[in-house]
Amino acid sequence: MKLQLTDKEKDAEFLFAVYASSRQAELELWGWPEAQRWPFLRMQYEAQQRAYEQRYSDFQYRLIVSGGQKAGRVATVQTDTAIILADIILLPEFQNRGLGSKFLQELQAEAGRKQLPVSLTVLQGNRARRLYERFGFQVVGGADTPHVLMQWLPVPGP
């Protein structure tokens, strides 16, 4: 697995496709026809982009590449006080292959070198929460809300 910076224009359709893949199961439950799904997904994707850009001044996606194929996207933001994992999505065909675990290991190693905590939010029922817990993330806020705030703290250096 490797990460590569995105070219927003060149990678725009792939970034959207990754986002859309993460919402397909939800939309299947709603029973919407394809003609309604894609405009809705595009609107939601664009709203997410605007929200990230407003919240994080230096936000940018990186592509997750595995075996020479684009497998997903990740957005991290480093501030003076933390590394924030804003978003990570793997295409369905690349899930359950250890790529998320490998990315988290690399992110924690980087955070450990910099002595910065890693923060993220995740939906209460999202199965990724169990992965974050296995990697030592703990709930630090929002336990009674749809999204919980989780944080991992590095071991203090010498």
C-alpha positions, 0 to 999 in steps of 0.5 A: 500500500502507498499513498499519493497526493491527488490532483483534484481535477484529474482524480475528481471522478475517482474521488466521487466514485469512492464516496458513492461506493460508501453510500450504496448500501444505504441507498439500496435500502431507500429503494431509490432508482438510479436516476435519483441516486446519482444527483443526490450522491453528487450533491452530498459529495460536493457538500462534504467537500465544501465542509472539509475545505471550510473546516480544514484550511490545508485539507487534501485527499491522498489516494490509497494505492494497492498493487498499482490500483487505486483502492480508496482515499484518505484525508488527514490534516495536521494542526499544531496539536493533533493529526486529524483523520478526517476521512478514509474510504476504501472501495468495496473490493479492497476492504477486508484486505488489511489496507485500513490497518496498514494505513492506521499503523503508518499514521500512528507511527508518524504521530508517534514520531511527532508526539501528536495525538490522532483524532477522528469521528465515526458513526456509532454503528460503523464497523470501522469503530471496532478497528479504531478500538483495536488500534487503541483509539478511545472515545473522548466525546459524543458518546450520546450522539450519532458520531463519537469523537475518538483519540489515540495518544502516542507513548511519550518519547524520551 
